[in-house]
Amino acid sequence: MFKISNETKIGLLAIVAIALGIWGFKFLKGMNVLTASQTFYIRYDNVEQLRPSSPVFINGLQVGMVKDIFVDPEDDQTIVTVINLERRIDIPKNTVAVIVSESIMGGKAIDLEINGTCEGGDCAQSGDYLTGRTKSFFESVIGNPKELDAYTERLRIGLTALYDSIADPRHPQGFGHTLVALRNSLANIALMTSKINNLLDASTAGFTATANNTAEITKAIRDSNQSIKSMLDNMSVFTAQLKDAGIDQTGQKAAVLMDSLTLTLTTLRSTLGSTESAVTKLDTLMAGLSRGEGSMGLLLNDPEFYNNTVRTTRQLHLLLQDLRLNPKRYNTVKLKIFGKNKTKDYEIPLDDPAYQMLVDSLERDYSQRVKQ
């Protein structure tokens, strides 16, 4: 069996890797080596920062890429641009390659302006030179001047209608209507100001009388200064007399009363402390009972003790009931009359209430045991 050596495998792998690398490099530059293409040359005075791998469009459809850009060896002022187009694209010889702006960000592209169709020899062949032209940024953004004229006409009509609506005072939302309303508002404000002036003129006499009355009151207070001073002197004398009348003794009594009240509060605080201590101990005792500590805690928390107590009480109740209804059952003294024993054997009555109570008790005991 034919066997391929490792060296051959490595060589084949290297060839494939190199081929894939070349294809990937060309593809990243916008050229697909697997697709047949044709080459055209274009001369420009200024390429407006056009770069290799920039797209080439026909009516917005990308049909190729810019392959290379270089200075014409015969004319240093001319730039030669090389483009690759798909082989299936046929363009006339009079096709114009226009450099345009793709967007406001500044990206450049070539737009092929084709006038009519071509067949055979009328079509440009690979390697031919095409006519080049550069379109300004404003022209690239605006597009066809006829479209700009249409937009300008629509704008003029809209502005005219807007001006008419503003200038017409009969229009409810026009600027003229607003001016009329503003004029009326200013007239109303002027009328209101006139009325306020008349009101102030009529009230001037009242304001003057009020000011005069205020001046008279101030004068009367100033004339009464001597009387006010005498009143203050009398109050000072009265205060001194109160001090001489034994106010100090009253203060001492009040101090004794405060000391007694303080002692009472101290005693009350001590009593409250003792009460709090007793309550704390009671809480501790109740907590111990809840946890089952001590004999009393065990009795309170032992359900078996409770069940036995209830069961014993119920059985004692049944015993007393049976003793009341059947006293002869518990009579052990046998009397003989004329040599015969008159005591009869005990017969369980059919309507004995103790029997039903016993059955109920046994059923409850059984139910409790099943639940446990």
TAQUIHU-V833338 format. One record per pair of residues at least 4 apart in sequence whose C-alpha atoms are under 6 Angstrom apart, sorted by the first residue. I is the first residue (numbers start at 1). J is the second residue. D is the distance in whole Angstrom. If there is no record, write none. Layout:
# TAQUIHU-V833338
<<I/J/D> <I/J/D>>
This chain:
# TAQUIHU-V833338
<<20/24/6> <23/27/6> <26/31/5> <27/31/5> <27/32/5> <29/53/5> <30/53/5> <36/87/6> <37/85/5> <37/86/4> <37/87/4> <38/84/6> <38/85/5> <38/87/6> <38/126/5> <39/83/6> <39/84/5> <39/126/5> <39/127/5> <40/82/6> <40/83/5> <40/126/6> <40/127/5> <40/128/5> <40/129/6> <41/81/6> <41/82/5> <41/129/5> <42/80/6> <42/81/5> <42/129/5> <42/130/5> <42/132/6> <43/79/6> <43/80/5> <43/132/6> <44/78/6> <44/79/5> <44/132/6> <45/78/5> <50/108/6> <52/66/5> <52/67/5> <52/68/5> <53/65/5> <53/66/5> <54/65/6> <54/66/5> <54/109/6> <55/65/5> <55/109/5> <56/62/6> <56/63/6> <56/64/5> <56/65/5> <56/110/5> <56/111/6> <57/61/5> <57/62/4> <57/63/6> <57/111/5> <58/111/6> <58/112/5> <63/85/6> <64/84/5> <64/85/4> <65/83/6> <65/84/6> <66/83/4> <67/82/5> <67/83/5> <68/81/6> <68/82/5> <69/80/6> <69/81/5> <70/79/6> <70/80/5> <71/79/5> <71/80/6> <72/76/6> <72/78/6> <72/79/6> <72/80/6> <91/123/6> <91/124/6> <92/118/5> <92/123/4> <92/124/5> <93/123/6> <93/124/5> <95/113/6> <95/114/5> <96/112/6> <96/113/5> <96/131/5> <96/132/6> <97/111/6> <97/112/5> <97/132/5> <98/110/5> <98/111/5> <98/132/6> <98/133/5> <98/134/5> <99/109/6> <99/110/5> <99/134/5> <99/135/6> <100/108/6> <100/109/6> <100/135/5> <100/140/6> <101/107/6> <101/108/5> <101/140/6> <102/107/5> <102/108/6> <118/122/5> <118/123/5> <119/123/6> <138/142/6> <139/143/6> <164/168/6> <165/174/5> <166/174/4> <166/175/4> <166/176/6> <167/176/5> <168/176/5> <169/176/4> <169/177/4> <243/247/5> <288/293/5> <289/293/6> <289/297/4> <292/297/4> <292/298/5> <292/301/6> <293/297/5> <298/302/6> <307/311/6> <308/312/6> <318/354/6> <322/326/6> <323/327/5> <336/340/5> <336/341/5>>
